[in-house]
Amino acid sequence: MSLNHNKFKQDIVDILRDAPFINHATKKVGISRNTFYRWMRSDKMFQINVNGALQEGHKCMIELTESALFKKIKEGHFGAIKFYLENNHGNYMNRKYRIETLKDRNYHDSPAYAHARIPNVIALTKEEMEYLENIAYVAEKENMSEEEVEKLVEMVHNGTFKEMMDQSDEQETYESE
């Protein structure tokens, strides 16, 4: 695969993190949807990154929408106020709907529950993907335990793995001098 395809793939993942719309991302990058879906079928890592980026993008859109709704409520926009009360307060719901669903509404319709139902999958940068590939190689070569591997993957996720690698490189340079 050419380096250009990898750049297109990373650009698509970056776009989807902000706006989870495949058509928008493919047009912005300049590829067809058919190419996008062909890449999804043939490149498992790309598929995982796209799915993670779509989830991040959906969370972003939910937060953006909630923010806009609350801004309208603060401005006194009657439609926004009515919408919020009808969907979040038992006294303002349709009576039949309220009777059927009120017991579940406090938790199941809350934004926290909606976010909890979305799996926590993240999209990885190219550098993070390389770190994980190296970890997989070393783990297999040295028969590392599952806990050790999980610890290293967590370090990649929270950014401390890069710092550890940089310190290791500095120490090797110092020792070789």
TAPE-V333298 format. One record per residue. N is the residue number from 0. RES is the residue in one letter. PSI is psi in degrees with one decimal (999 if undefined). D_FIRST is the distance of its C-alpha to the first C-alpha in Angstrom with 1 decimal. Layout:
BEGIN
n=N res=RES psi=PSI d_first=D_FIRST
n=N res=RES psi=PSI d_first=D_FIRST
END
This chain:
BEGIN
n=0 res=M psi=140.1 d_first=0.0
n=1 res=S psi=158.2 d_first=3.7
n=2 res=L psi=-34.2 d_first=6.6
n=3 res=N psi=-40.9 d_first=8.3
n=4 res=H psi=-41.5 d_first=6.7
n=5 res=N psi=-38.9 d_first=7.6
n=6 res=K psi=-44.7 d_first=10.9
n=7 res=F psi=-43.3 d_first=11.5
n=8 res=K psi=-44.9 d_first=11.2
n=9 res=Q psi=-38.2 d_first=13.5
n=10 res=D psi=-41.6 d_first=15.8
n=11 res=I psi=-45.4 d_first=16.2
n=12 res=V psi=-43.4 d_first=17.3
n=13 res=D psi=-40.9 d_first=19.6
n=14 res=I psi=-43.0 d_first=21.2
n=15 res=L psi=-25.3 d_first=21.7
n=16 res=R psi=-33.9 d_first=23.6
n=17 res=D psi=-36.1 d_first=26.2
n=18 res=A psi=105.4 d_first=26.3
n=19 res=P psi=56.7 d_first=25.2
n=20 res=F psi=110.9 d_first=24.8
n=21 res=I psi=-42.9 d_first=21.5
n=22 res=N psi=-43.5 d_first=22.8
n=23 res=H psi=-45.9 d_first=23.7
n=24 res=A psi=-43.4 d_first=20.3
n=25 res=T psi=-38.2 d_first=18.3
n=26 res=K psi=-41.0 d_first=20.9
n=27 res=K psi=-36.7 d_first=20.9
n=28 res=V psi=-28.5 d_first=17.2
n=29 res=G psi=32.1 d_first=17.5
n=30 res=I psi=165.5 d_first=15.5
n=31 res=S psi=160.3 d_first=17.2
n=32 res=R psi=-34.3 d_first=18.2
n=33 res=N psi=-42.9 d_first=16.9
n=34 res=T psi=-45.0 d_first=13.3
n=35 res=F psi=-50.0 d_first=14.1
n=36 res=Y psi=-29.8 d_first=15.7
n=37 res=R psi=-43.1 d_first=13.0
n=38 res=W psi=-38.5 d_first=10.6
n=39 res=M psi=-40.2 d_first=13.7
n=40 res=R psi=-35.5 d_first=14.3
n=41 res=S psi=-19.1 d_first=11.0
n=42 res=D psi=99.9 d_first=10.2
n=43 res=K psi=-40.2 d_first=13.6
n=44 res=M psi=-40.1 d_first=13.4
n=45 res=F psi=-42.9 d_first=12.5
n=46 res=Q psi=-44.0 d_first=15.5
n=47 res=I psi=-44.6 d_first=17.7
n=48 res=N psi=-40.3 d_first=17.1
n=49 res=V psi=-46.2 d_first=17.8
n=50 res=N psi=-41.5 d_first=20.9
n=51 res=G psi=-42.0 d_first=22.1
n=52 res=A psi=-39.2 d_first=21.7
n=53 res=L psi=-41.2 d_first=23.6
n=54 res=Q psi=-43.5 d_first=26.3
n=55 res=E psi=-42.4 d_first=26.7
n=56 res=G psi=-40.4 d_first=26.8
n=57 res=H psi=-41.6 d_first=29.4
n=58 res=K psi=-42.2 d_first=31.5
n=59 res=C psi=-43.8 d_first=31.3
n=60 res=M psi=-37.9 d_first=32.5
n=61 res=I psi=-45.6 d_first=35.3
n=62 res=E psi=-41.1 d_first=36.5
n=63 res=L psi=-43.7 d_first=36.4
n=64 res=T psi=-44.9 d_first=38.4
n=65 res=E psi=-41.4 d_first=40.9
n=66 res=S psi=-43.9 d_first=41.3
n=67 res=A psi=-40.2 d_first=42.1
n=68 res=L psi=-47.1 d_first=44.5
n=69 res=F psi=-33.5 d_first=46.3
n=70 res=K psi=-44.1 d_first=46.6
n=71 res=K psi=-38.5 d_first=48.2
n=72 res=I psi=-44.8 d_first=50.5
n=73 res=K psi=-31.4 d_first=51.6
n=74 res=E psi=-6.7 d_first=52.3
n=75 res=G psi=19.7 d_first=54.5
n=76 res=H psi=114.6 d_first=52.6
n=77 res=F psi=-42.5 d_first=54.5
n=78 res=G psi=-41.4 d_first=51.7
n=79 res=A psi=-41.7 d_first=49.4
n=80 res=I psi=-47.2 d_first=52.4
n=81 res=K psi=-46.8 d_first=53.3
n=82 res=F psi=-47.4 d_first=49.8
n=83 res=Y psi=-46.6 d_first=49.5
n=84 res=L psi=-41.6 d_first=53.0
n=85 res=E psi=-26.3 d_first=52.6
n=86 res=N psi=-5.8 d_first=49.5
n=87 res=N psi=-4.7 d_first=50.5
n=88 res=H psi=122.6 d_first=54.3
n=89 res=G psi=-33.8 d_first=56.4
n=90 res=N psi=-18.5 d_first=59.3
n=91 res=Y psi=-3.2 d_first=57.3
n=92 res=M psi=158.3 d_first=55.4
n=93 res=N psi=132.3 d_first=56.4
n=94 res=R psi=-49.0 d_first=59.2
n=95 res=K psi=-44.8 d_first=57.9
n=96 res=Y psi=-40.4 d_first=54.3
n=97 res=R psi=-43.9 d_first=55.8
n=98 res=I psi=-40.1 d_first=57.8
n=99 res=E psi=-31.4 d_first=55.0
n=100 res=T psi=-6.8 d_first=52.3
n=101 res=L psi=-38.6 d_first=54.1
n=102 res=K psi=-29.8 d_first=54.0
n=103 res=D psi=-12.8 d_first=50.1
n=104 res=R psi=-34.9 d_first=49.6
n=105 res=N psi=-37.2 d_first=50.2
n=106 res=Y psi=-51.1 d_first=47.1
n=107 res=H psi=-23.6 d_first=44.9
n=108 res=D psi=7.0 d_first=44.6
n=109 res=S psi=150.7 d_first=44.2
n=110 res=P psi=-34.2 d_first=41.1
n=111 res=A psi=-40.1 d_first=40.9
n=112 res=Y psi=-41.1 d_first=40.7
n=113 res=A psi=-43.5 d_first=38.0
n=114 res=H psi=-35.9 d_first=35.9
n=115 res=A psi=-28.0 d_first=36.6
n=116 res=R psi=-19.6 d_first=35.4
n=117 res=I psi=121.4 d_first=31.9
n=118 res=P psi=147.6 d_first=29.9
n=119 res=N psi=81.4 d_first=29.0
n=120 res=V psi=136.6 d_first=25.2
n=121 res=I psi=152.5 d_first=23.6
n=122 res=A psi=139.2 d_first=20.2
n=123 res=L psi=147.8 d_first=18.8
n=124 res=T psi=167.4 d_first=17.6
n=125 res=K psi=-41.8 d_first=14.6
n=126 res=E psi=-43.0 d_first=17.4
n=127 res=E psi=-38.2 d_first=19.1
n=128 res=M psi=-41.0 d_first=16.1
n=129 res=E psi=-41.7 d_first=15.9
n=130 res=Y psi=-45.8 d_first=19.7
n=131 res=L psi=-37.6 d_first=19.7
n=132 res=E psi=-41.9 d_first=17.3
n=133 res=N psi=-40.8 d_first=19.7
n=134 res=I psi=-44.2 d_first=22.6
n=135 res=A psi=-41.5 d_first=21.5
n=136 res=Y psi=-49.5 d_first=21.2
n=137 res=V psi=-39.3 d_first=24.5
n=138 res=A psi=-40.5 d_first=26.2
n=139 res=E psi=-41.4 d_first=25.5
n=140 res=K psi=-39.0 d_first=26.5
n=141 res=E psi=10.4 d_first=29.7
n=142 res=N psi=52.2 d_first=30.6
n=143 res=M psi=150.8 d_first=30.9
n=144 res=S psi=160.1 d_first=32.9
n=145 res=E psi=-35.6 d_first=31.5
n=146 res=E psi=-41.1 d_first=33.5
n=147 res=E psi=-42.2 d_first=32.1
n=148 res=V psi=-44.8 d_first=28.5
n=149 res=E psi=-38.8 d_first=29.6
n=150 res=K psi=-43.7 d_first=31.3
n=151 res=L psi=-40.2 d_first=28.2
n=152 res=V psi=-40.7 d_first=26.0
n=153 res=E psi=-38.3 d_first=28.9
n=154 res=M psi=-37.6 d_first=28.9
n=155 res=V psi=-44.2 d_first=25.2
n=156 res=H psi=-42.1 d_first=26.2
n=157 res=N psi=3.3 d_first=29.3
n=158 res=G psi=-1.8 d_first=27.9
n=159 res=T psi=-17.4 d_first=30.2
n=160 res=F psi=-42.9 d_first=27.6
n=161 res=K psi=-43.9 d_first=26.3
n=162 res=E psi=-43.0 d_first=30.0
n=163 res=M psi=-42.3 d_first=30.6
n=164 res=M psi=-41.1 d_first=27.8
n=165 res=D psi=-42.2 d_first=29.0
n=166 res=Q psi=-38.9 d_first=32.6
n=167 res=S psi=-42.9 d_first=31.5
n=168 res=D psi=-40.8 d_first=29.9
n=169 res=E psi=-41.1 d_first=33.1
n=170 res=Q psi=-41.2 d_first=35.3
n=171 res=E psi=-39.5 d_first=33.5
n=172 res=T psi=-43.5 d_first=33.8
n=173 res=Y psi=-43.3 d_first=37.5
n=174 res=E psi=-30.8 d_first=38.3
n=175 res=S psi=-16.1 d_first=36.8
n=176 res=E psi=999 d_first=39.1
END
